């Protein structure tokens, strides 16, 4: 199998001096990039380094101010995504472009030829998804699917267009390790067939495993190139950030014994035909503790978050207790008033309103909990106080932006994630519930987020983290529970947890049948 840049074919794509300016900000500043036929090329950089702007220009979503793009040796102008597709460029965006009221097949059909029968699209999508190990039900409504399952739709939709260059923006951020391995096999097969892939990821181990070459960007400029297989995750992170990146430090647990979140026999019927029911869940999260929840996508984590946050209310008030108060029948704002904070997995559209400014999103989430600070006499908004709070969060979380108070949709995914988590941390909540805290976030920002959550817990709050990143959970958690098929295992103290034990539970093994061997204990 041809798997290196040396054995790859001639250049498929060349970029010279590509520049994009927003106001006074050069998001891309004279970028040069070459992608050969039959190679997987990594594009690395911090959140806000210019990666998303660059690939949007390659896909025709943005028009460059300067520079040349050549395709198969010929200069081209890519004026729209449809033109990019005609050239042979396909893209899987980090933020999904799916209609929730349509099925997976109907969403896929929107990007294909109009005369293709829906039954044919369904059959092809099903066959392709199973052959690549990313099983997909074409008849499922997108609104009923987890984020990981929605990612599969985007990947399959792209592959059905048979592009020569596939741009993947954080493709494994919502996939399990097993799903990611299947995707890697697919990408290696495509490379062997002569296809090219531009791969954007903050997971540096997978970049080292998969990619032939890497281009590193910082502050809109290309600052280096390397063979990632000859580097370490630490050296790659150092090239991206410009300094050493340290893992989060987790001091010994200071759990006080005071229960902050209590879940008692929580059950929930499926909200839709493809939703997962929750079955008799019991859980206690105490002050000073970080409790992690692992699980394969689609096993009820989304439904569990909705139940804990108040998006889905319970019939029994005592099914959820927050700081000793019955909260099962309360909505989101009422639970926030009890000292809780929530960060959903889908940041754009769920965690933030895309077309509203950061300050406006801050007001949306905190107009009840910070009413005296943000709302004046007669119900008038204190815009100065809100702007001051927004800037405090932006500074604390190092949110990179192109305007003083941009719309949420104008931020890169990682920077928006930093703002949303910072918005909740700024309240110093007694309870913090976070779903996928570092999805699509660079190594430096991920370490910052994890450390902030640990410090929140060590300051006396309770933190509940739902994540598919096992390395993240082992780095942060004092104990880990596993969700499978709508059921939650008993938490395993981190000193007793192993990848083997957690992996077995994620695969559906009965908790009583999972043992730790002497070698792995």
N, C-alpha and C positions, 0 to 999 in steps of 0.2 A: 504494500500500500504506500502511495506517495504521501508523505506526511510532513514534509519540511519545506521551508521556503526555497532551499537549494534545488529541490526536485519539482517545484511548482512551475507552471507554464509562464508565458509572457504576461505582461501587465494587462489586467482587465480594466482597472480604474486608476487614473492619475489625477491628483489635485495639486494645483500650484497656486500659492499665494491667496488662498480663499479667505475672504474677509467679510464679516457681518457686523454692522454697527447699529446699536440701539441707542439713540440719543447721543450721550457722551461715552457710552460703554462699548468697547470693542469686544464683543462676545467671542469672535474668532478673529485672530490677528495674523494674517499672512500664513495660513496653515498649508503645509505640504503633506501629502499622503499618497502612498502607492500600494495598491493591492494586486497581487499576482493571481493568475488563474490557478485554481486548485490549492489555495491556502486559506487558513483560518487566521485572521489578523485581529489582534486585540487592540482596542482603543481604551486607554486607561487615563484616569484623572480624578481629582476630587469632584464632589458635587459643585457645579458652577464653573468647572474648568473650561467649558465650551463644547463638550462632547455632543450633547443633544442638539445644540445649534448647528454643528457641523453635519450631523447625519440628517437633520431636517433639510438642509440645503442639498444634500445628495439625493434625497427622496422627493424634492420638489415642493416641500411644504414651506420653505423660506427661499427668498431670492437673495443671492450674495450681492454685496456692494462692489466687490472686486475679486479677481482671480479667475482661473480657468479649470474646468472639469473636462477630462478626456475619457472617453469610453471606447475601448478597443483601439486606442491610438488616435481617435478622432475627437476634436473639441465638440462638446454638446452643451446645449442650454436645456436644463431640466426645469421646465416652467410649472409643472404640476405633478402630483403623485401618479396620475394616470399616465403621464409621459414616462415617468420613472419605471412604471410597471411594463410599459411597452418596450423600453430598452432592455429590461430583464432584471430590474432591481426590486426586490421585495423587502418589506420591513415589518418587524414585530415590535410595536411600541411598548414602552414601560407602562404607560397609562393606556388602558384598553379603550378601544373605540367600538363598543358593542351596544346594541339596543336591548334593554332588559326585557321588554315585552315580546321580543321575537325569540324563536328557537335558535339553537346553535346553527342548524342548517340554513335557516333564513338569513342569519347574519353573514354566514359564509357566502351565500348567494349574492349578496349586495356587492361583493368585490369581484364577481366572475361575470362572464358573458350573460346577458339578459335572457338569451334563448335556451339556456341550460335548464332542463327540468329539475325541479326541486328533489324529486325522487333519486335522480342521478347524482346530484350533489350530496344527498344524505348517504347514499351507498358508498361513494368515493371517500367521503370524510370518515365514515365509520371504518372502512377497510384501512385507510391510511393511518388513522389514529391507533388502531390496534396493532398494525404492523410495526409502528414506531414505539410501541409500549406506552402510549399516552391515551388510554381508552376514553372515548367520548361518545355520549349519547346524542346524536344529531337532533332528536326530537325534544330534548330538554329545554325548558325555558331558561334563558340566561339569568333572569332575575332570581331563580331558585338555586343557582350554582355558586360554589365557593370561588374565591379569587384564583386558587390553583386550577380549578376546572375551567375558568374563563381564560386563563393563560393558554390552556391547551387549544381552545378554539382559535386564538390568535395565531398560534404556531401552525396548526393544521391549515388554516385559511391561507397563510403565506406559502406553505409547501405546495398546496394545490395549484398555485400559479406558476410552478416550475421556474423560478427565477435563476439567473446565473450568479447574482450576488444577493446574499441574504444578510440584512442588517438586523442584529438581535440586540435589543436594549434590555439588559438585566433579565435574560430569559429564565433563569433558574431561581429568581428571588422568591417565588411562591411555589416552587416544586420541592417535593421531598428528595432526599438523597437518592432513593431508588429511581424516581422519575427523572432526576437530573442525569443519572447514569444512562438511562435509556435515550435521553436527548443527545448525550455525547456520542453514543453509538450512531445515532442518526446523522449527526453533523460530520462524524468521521467518514461515514458512508458517502455523504454528499461531497466531501472533499476528494475522496477517491474517484468520484465520478467527474471531477474537474470543476465542481462548483466552488465559488469563493464565499467566504463568510467574514463579515466585520462584526466582531464580538465585543460588546460593552458589558463589563461586569466588575463589581467590587469584590467578588469572591476570588481571591488571588490564587488559591490552590487549584481551582478549576481552570484558570487562565494558564497556569504552568502546565497542567495536564494536557490541555487541548490545543493551545495556540502555537503557531509557527513563529510569528513575529509580533512585536508590540510597539505601538506608538504612544508616547506619554504626553499629555497636555497639562498645562498649568496656567491659570489666568488667561485663557484664550490663545496661548501659544504652544507650539510643539517644543518640548524641552528635552526630548531624547527618544531613542529607539533601542530595543534590545531583543534578545532571544529569551523569552520568559522561562524556557526550560533550563536556562543556565543561571537563573536568579532564584532567590528565596522569597517567600511572601513578605518578609521584613524589608528586603532590599527593594522590591517592587513598590511597597507602601512608601518607603523613604523617597523614591523617585517621584511618586505622585504628589506627596505632601511637601517635600522639601526638608523634612526633619524626621526624627525617629517617631514611630507610633507605638505607644505602649498599650498593653491589654488593660482592661478594667481590673481594679484591685478590690477584692471582696473580703473585708474584715470578718472576723467571726460573728455569727448571728447574735443580735442583741434582742431577740424576741422577748417581749415583756410578759407574755402570757395573756395580755388583753386581746380579745378577739375583735378585730375590726370588720371583717367580712365573714358572715356565717351563711352557709347554704345547707338547707335541711330538706332532704328528700325531693329535690327539684326534678320535676318531670315536665315535659312539654310535648304536646302533639305536633306532628309536622305541619308547618305553615302552608306548605304547598306539596304538589305531587312528588317533587324531587328533593324536598327538605328532609333533614335527619331529625328524628324524635330524640328528645333527651330522656334518660331513664334513671330515675332515683339517684340523683347526684347529691353527695354529702361532701362538704369541704369547709375548712376553717383556715383563715389567713390572719395571722396575728401581727401586732405592732412590732416593727423591727425586722420583719421577714420578707424575703423575696421568694415567692412560690411560682415555679414554672410549670406550664402545661404543654406537653409535647403531643404530637399526633400527626398522622397522615392527613392531608387536605381532604375535606369533605366528610369528616367523621363527627361533626357536630360542634366544632369550635366556633363557627360563626353564630349558630343558634345559641350556644352557651354565652357568648359575649352579649348578644341581644338581650338575653334573660337577665344577666348581671347588670347591664347598663340601664335597663328600663325601657329599651326600645320595644321589648315584648314583656308585658306585665303578667304576673302570675295570679291565679285565683286565690291562692293562700298567701296572706300577708307575711307569715313567718317563714315562707320558703326562702326568702332573702332577708338577712339582717345586716344592717350597716351601723356600726358603733352601738349595737344593742337595740336599735330601733327596727321595727318591722318595716320592710321596704318593698315587699313583693308586689303590692298593688300600686306602688308609686311610679311615676314617670321619670324621665331623665333629669329634668330640672330639680325635682324634689329630691332625688338621690344625690344630686350635686350639692344641694343645700345641707345634706347630712355629712358632707365632707368628702364625697367621692369625685373622682375624675376619670374620664374614659378617652382612650385613643383607639379608634377602629382601624382595621387593616387597610381599608381602601381610603386613602387620604383625600383624593380629589373627587369631590361629589358627595362624600360621606363625612370625612373629617373636616372638609373645608368647602365652601361654595366657590366654584371655579372663577366666576366673574365678579366676585366681590373682593375688595382690597383686604390686605392682611389685618388692618385695624378694624374693618367691618366684621371680619370673621372672628376676631377677638371679642367684639361686642356681642355677636350672636351666641357665643358659647358661655359668656360670663355676665350677661345682663341681669341674671337673677342673683348669682353669688356675689357679684361686686356692684350691686345696685347703687349703694351710697357713693362709691368711688366714681362710677361711670354715668349715673343718671342724676340730674339736678332737679331743682324745684320745678314743678309743672310738667315733669316728664321729659325735659330737654336733655339731649345727650351732651356730656362734657367731652367734646372732641379732643381737647388738649390732654386730658387725663388718659384717654384711650390711646392717643398717639404716643404719649410718654411710655405707657405700659408696653405697647407694641415694640417700640425701639429698645426698651429694656430687654425684652425677650430676644429680639434679633441679635443684640450684642452678646447676651449670655450664651446663646446657642450658635453663634457665628454663622448666621443665615446670610448667604450670598445672594444679592439681588441687583436688578438693573435700574431700579427707581426707588425713591424714598419709601413709598407705600404702594407696591405693585399689587395687581390682582393675584390671587392664589395660583391661577393657571399659568402665570408668567414665570413662576419659579421652577427650577428643576425638581424632580421628584424627591431627591434627598434633602434639598433645602426646605421644601414644603414640610417634609416629615420632621425636620429639626424644629420648625416653627410650631407645628401642632403639638409636639411633645413639650416644647418649651412653654407654650400657652397654658398647658395643664400643670407643669412643674412650678410655674410662677405663682400658683395659688398655694403651694405647699399643702396639697390635699392629705387627708388622713388615709385615704384609700386611692391607689392608682391602679387602674386596669388597662393594660396595653396589649393590643393584638398586632403581632409582627412589628416590633419596635424599630428594627433597622432594615426593613425591606428596601432595597435599592439605595442604601446609604454607604458612602465610602468608608474606608477603614478608620480614618481619623475621627469622622463624625460618629460612626458606630461606637467606637470606644468612649466618646464623650457622652453619648446617650446612655450606654450601659452603666457608666460610672455615675451619672446623675441619678439613675433609678436606684442604684445600690445606696448612694448617699441619702436619698429620700427615705429609704427603708431604715437605714442606720440612724436617721434622725427621729425615728419613732412612728413612721407611717407603715402601712402594709402595702406591698406591691405584688400584683398578680400579672404575670407575663405569659401570654400565649404566643408560641413561636414554633416554626418548623425547622429552625436552625438549632440543631442539637449542641453545636459548639457554643452558641450563644447562651443556651439554657445552662449548660455546665459551667460556663464562666460566671453567670450572674446569680444562679439560684441557690437557696439554702435547702430546698427540697423540690422534687419534680414528680408530678402526676401525669398520667397518660390518658388521653381521650381516644376511645375506639368505639365505633358504632353507637355513638350517643351515650356511652357509659364512661365514667371516670374512675381510674384506679386510685387506691390510697396513695398519698404522697410518699415518695421514697427519699429519705434524708440524703443529701448530696454525698456524704461520706460513704454511703452504701450503694449509690447509683453507679452503673456502668453503661457504656454504649450498648453492650450486649443485652443487658437487662431491659433497658428502655426500648431498644429495637424490637425485642420479642413482644413486649406489651403493645407497641405500635402496630405490630403485625397481627394482633388478635389473640396472643397466647393468654390463657387464664392466669391471673395474677398468682394464684396458689401453685401454679406449675412452673413459675419462673424462679430459678435459683441462681445464685452467684457462685461460680466456681472459685476455688482457692486461688487460681491464677489471675482471675479478673477482679477479685474482691479488693 
